[in-house]
Amino acid sequence: MSTIKRAATLVAATAAVTLALAGCSGSTGGGGDPADVNPDGEITPREISWLLSRPADGGVITAMQQIADEYAEDHPGFALNLITTPDRPSYIQKYETLAAANKLPELFDTDATPFAQKLAEQGRMVDVELLLDDLGLKDDYREAALNYQRFDDGSLYMVPFEFQLEVFWYNADLLGQAGVEIPGTLDDFAPMCEELRAQGVTPIALDGQDGWPLERYMAYYPFRMAGPEFVQQLKNGEASFADEPGRAAVEWLYGLGQAGCFQEGFSSTGYADAQAQFTSGKAAVYNIGTWELSNLATEALDPAVRDAVDYFTLPTLDDAATADNEYVTPSGIGMAVNSATYDPLVRDFLAFALERYPEAYAASGALSPTTGVETTIPPGATPLYTRAVEQAGDVGSAIAMPWDTQLDPATNTRLQQELTLLVQGDITPDEFITTMDAALTENISG
């Protein structure tokens, strides 16, 4: 099955699930009170389940499984059943299908999407703001980590388990040989690419196969020009791609394509290959998050590249609406708590787990979503590792939200397809805008 057909099948399935969910919008699905975060009753151990979309060998699952085992020692009969689907599109389809059938388990992963907000409005998710406050843990969390999980109205229904900084890694030697400096503004990207191309260097390594890395670039110009509100307005039909921030982003991306910023055949390049282009010294810049610190800030890198690797954060614009220290700072997919199955046991386990989790997670070398714990710097790390960890303590509250977590699935799929065509020069900015505004109108009204 082709990529387009697979995407179409997923969109159709998701649309059907959304209609089913809308059909039961008057019910809570047998749920309890989302605001009753400390229910009365006995703590009776049983197996509880967590539907999640995370790497099975990743730090989050490893830490939570360890904590669950500790909890079970004092609560015989308790077990945490991890229902793992790392592939995100497959996970979303499973999650939305179970939601429509009112069969979600005690805990489940979700981004702050319109679909998830509908669940919250139906009373089917525990109010996490109230829960963390009741547990005395809310003030431990980084403001940016909580803000990433919030819905547009500011409500909080997901617990963050990660914290990341998305930055631009670069090879200082390659930039120096081309006689260019790191971009001071977003408008400096295209000239930088042209100079690097003139030296026979691939300017930017891009995982074009997965769609979301290129979509990140679409988010940058509107965030700097208009702030995080633009994508919120866009997905609600209160803004369009033809508006000034949207058009500016489209023309900027088209300009990146014309300047040859990305490698030849970027649309078929996968995640590992894109990273290898940077770490082998074939590409000068690579935009990725701190989840790759162990692979990019390490003595294990090729010595010919290692000492030249550095990073910069999202460049700004003149008269930008956001601060220099505000950029993409995600706290990953969040964990929601099913109000229908929330009881004294679930609360007690969460109280136990969330108190112990930050230290266990930080010990793996990862950035905790909380403050007050020290990330363990692994052996063989370069000074960049420590610098990135320290920089996490100085980020603003506004977040350049990844658009793939904000737009409806049909619009998002079309956006990723059209962005590739735009950057390749197969369509013009005006054609892109006409197509995307039509898709946005159709999917919002539909």
N, C-alpha and C positions, 0 to 999 in steps of 0.2 A: 504493500500500500504506500502511495506517495506521501510526502510530508504534508502537502496541501489537503489530500483526502483525509489523512489522520486528523489534521486540524479541524476540518469541516465536521468530521464525525464527533470529535470532542465538543465542538461548539454546539452541535445539534443536541447532544446528550445533556450538556449543561443547561441549554435553553429549556429542555423538557423538565429537568429537575427544578429549575427556577419557577416554572409555571406551576409545578406541583406544590412547591413551597408556598407560592403566593396563594394557592387555593386553600391552604390551611392557615392563612394569616390571622384568622380570628381566634386561634387556639394556642395554648402554650405547650401543646404536645404532652400534656400530663405533667408539666414542670411544676416546681415549687416556686417560692417567692425569691426572685433574684437578689433581693436585698436582705434576706434572712441568712446571713453569712455565719451565724453561730447557732445552728439548730439544737434543740433539746433532744436528749435521748442517750441510750447506751452506745458505746463504741463496740460494734460487733464485727470482728475481722471477717473479711471475705476477699475474693479476688476482685480487683477493679481493673478496668482497661483504659489504655491511652492510645487513641488513634493518632498516629503521628507520621510526619514526613521529614525524616532526618536520617543522615547516614548511620547505619547500624553500629559502626565502629567509631562514631564521632564522640566528642567530649560530652555533649548533652546527655545522650543515652547512657554512656558509660557511668557518668556521675549519678544519674537518677537511678539506674539499676543497683548501683552500690548502696545508695541511700535506702532504696526499697528493701533490699536484703537486710540492712540493719534494722529497719522498722519491723520487719517480719520476725526477727529474733525475739522481740518483746511482745509481738502480737501474732501468736500462732494461728494459722489459717489465713493470714493476709498474703496476698501476692499481687504484684503489678504486672499485668499482661500487656506487653508492648505490641501493638498491631502496626507494623512498619511498612510503609510504601514510599521508598525514597524518591521514585519518579514523580515529580510534582504534578504533571497533568493527570496521571492515573490516580494520584492521591485526591486531587480536587474532585474528580468524578465520583470516587468512592465516598468521600466526605459529604458531598452535596446529595448523593443518592440516599445515604443513611439519614441525613437531616430531613429530607422530604418524607421519609418513612417513619420518622420519629424513633429511630433506632441508634442514635449516637450513643457512644459509651460515656463513662463518667468524665473522661478527659479527652479533648481532641484539639488538634492543631488547626489554626486558621490565621490568615492575614486579616487586616482590618478592611475587608472588602464590603461592597454593598450587600452581597449575600449574607455575610456574617452579621452586618448591622441589622438586617431583617430578622435574623434569629434573635438578636438581642432585644429588638423591639417587641418580639413575640414573647418575651420573658423566658427564653429557653437557655440563657446563659447567666451564670452567677456574676454579679457586679464585682469585678476584681478590685476596683478602687476601694470599695467598702471592705472587701476581704483582706487586702493587704494592710489597710488601716486598722482593722480589728485585730490582726495578728501582730501589730506593732512593727511591721516591716516596710511600710510604704516609704518612709524617709531614707531607707537604705539604698533605694534604687536611684540610678542616674536619671535625671530629668529627661534626657534625650531617649533613653531606653524605654521609658513609659510612654513618652509622646509618640514614638513610632507605632505603638500598639493602639493608640486612641483612634476612635471614629471621628468624622468631621465635626461632630457636635461636642467633642472633648471628652466623651464618656470612655471608660476603660473597662474592657471585658476580656482582655488577654494578658497572661503573665509572660514577660520576656525571660528568655533563658540565655541570651547571647548579647554581645555588643560588639559592633564592628565599625571601623572607619574605612570608607572606600576612597582610595587615593590613586594618584598617577605615579607609578614606578617609572624611573627613567635611567638610561645609561649615560652618565655624565661624559664619558669619553666620546661617544657617538655625537652627542650634541656639540661638544667642544670642537670636534673635527669638522663639523658643518658650520661652525662659527655662529651658533644660535644659543640663546639662553632659554631657560624654562619659561613657558608662557606666563606673562603677567596678567593678561586678560584672556577671555575666551576667544576674542578676535585675533589673538596671536597664534592660534593653533594652525590655521591654514598657511601663513607665511613660514612657520617652523617646518611644516611638512614639505613645502616646496624646496626649502634649503636642504633638508635631509635627503629628499629624492634626488636632488642634483648630485649628491655624494654617493648615490647608489645604495642608500640605506632605507629599509622599510620604516616609515615614521612611527606607526602605531600598530601593535599586534592586537587583533580583535577576534574573539570567538563569535563569528557570525552565525554559526550553525544553530546556536541555542536561542537567538532572538533577543533575549533580555540585555546582553551587554551593549548592543547598539541602541537599544531603547533607553539605556541610561543616558546616552548622549542627548537624546531628545528632551530629557528632563532638565538638562543643565541650564540652557539659556533662559527658559521661562522662570526657573527658580531664582536665578540672579536678577532677572528683569522685573518680575512681578511677585516673587515670593511663593511659598507653598500653596497659596490659595488658588493659583491658576488651574492646577490639575483637579482640585476639588470642584471648581466651577465647571471645568470641562466635562467631567464625568456626570455632572448633574444637569447638563444642557444649558448652563448659564454662561458658557463661553464657547468659543469655536477655535478651530485651527487657523481660521482666517484672521482672528484677532491679533493684535500687534505681537504679544509674546509668542503665540503659536507660529505666526509667519516668520518671525525672527529666527526661531529655532529651526524651522524647515529650511530657510535660506542658508543658515549657518551650516547645517548638515550637508546640504547640497554642495556648499563651498568646500567642505572637508573632502567630499568625494572628488570634486574637480581638482583639488590639490594633491590627490593621490595619498591621502593620509593613511589609509588602511592597506594591508597587503593584498596582492593579487589573489583572487579567488577567496576572499574573506568569508563569503556567504557559506562556503562549504568547510571552513576551518572550525574544528572543535575546540573545546576548552583546553585540553592537554597540549594540543599542537600550538595554539596561540601562546600559551605560557612558555612553551619550549622555544618559540621564536625569540622571545625576549631573553630568556635565561641563556640562550646560546649566543647572544650578541648580534642577532640578525635584525632585530627591531629595537627602536630607540625608546619607545614608551609603551606602557601596559597598564590599563586601568582595571584594578581589582582590589578586593578588600583585605583587611588584616587577617581574615581566615587563612590567607596564604603566607602569613609571616614565616612559618617554619620552612617554607620552600624558597622564599625570596630574601629573607634576612638571616642567612645561614652560611657558615664557613664551607658547607658542602657544595656551594655553587662553584662553577668553573672559575679558577683563579683569574682567567683572562677577563672575566666579567664582574666577579664578586666585588672588587674594590671600587668599581665604577657605578654600582647600583645605589640609587637614592630615590626619594619620592617627594612629590609636592601635592598639596591639596587642591581642590577645585578652584581654578582661577576665577576672578571676579569680573565685573563690568563697571564702567564708569556709572556713577549714580545707582549702584546696585541696591536692590531692596533687601538684601540679606547680607549678613556679616561675613567676613573672611573665614571665620571659624565655624560657619554653618555650611554643611554640605551633606553628602549621603552618609548618614550614621545609623544604619539599621540595627535593630535588636532581633532580627530574624523572625521567622514565623512564630506566632505566639501560641500559648496553650490556653484554651477556654475550658470552663468547668460547666458541665451539664447540670442545669438547675433541677431537672427531673429526677436525677439520681444523687443529688447532693445530700449528704447526711452527716452525722457526727464522725463516722469513720473517714470519709473523704476529707472533711475539714481537718481532722487530727493528723492525717497523713500529710496533707499539704503544709500544715504548720511545722511538722517535723522536717519535711523535705526542703521547704523554701528557706528555712533557717540554716540548714547545713549545705545547701547546694553551692552558694558562691565560693566557699573555700575549696570544695571538691573540684569545681569547674576550673577555678583559677590555677589549681595545682597542675592542670594539664597544659598550661602555657597560654590559655585563652583569656580574653578580656571578659570579666564578669559584668552582668548588667547592673550590679550593685557597686557601691563604693565601700571602702573600709576593708577590702581584701587585697592582697598583693599577688599579682600574676607571677607565676614561677617562670623565670627566663630559662629556656632549655639550654643544655650544653651545646656549644658550637654556634650559638646565635651571634650575629654581628651587632654592633651598636645600634643599628636601625631598629632592631626588635625592641630594645629598651626605649628608644625615642618614640616609637609608635604607641607603646603602652602608656608612656607619660603624656603623650598628646591627647589620649582619650579623656584625660581629666580636664581638657580645655576645649570643649566644643559647645557651640551655642544651642539654643532650644529649638530653633527652626530647622526642619529636616527636608532635604531634597528627596521626597518620597519616590521610590521606584514605581514607575507608571504601571508596570505589569501587576502590581498589587492593588492598583487603584481603579483601573478601567474594567469594564465588564469583559468577559472572556471573548465575545465575538469582536468587539472593537479592538481589543488587545491583539488578537491574532491578525486582524487585518493591518493594524499599525505596524507590526513586525514585518509583515510581507512588503508593505509599501515603503518602509524605511530602507530595506535592502535595495529596492528598485531606485529609490531616490539617490542614494549614495553611489550606486553604480552608474547613475546618469541615464537610466532607462526611462525615467519620467521627469518632468519639470516640477519645480516647487508649486506652481499653480495647479498642475494636475494632481499632485499629492494632496494639496489642501482641499480641492473639490471632492476627491474620493473619500478622504477621511471625514470631512464634515458630513457627507451623505451617510457614511457608515455610522457615525456618531448619532445622527438624527434618527436613523432607522432603528438602531439598537436601544436607544433610550426610550423612544416611543413604543417600540415593540415589547 
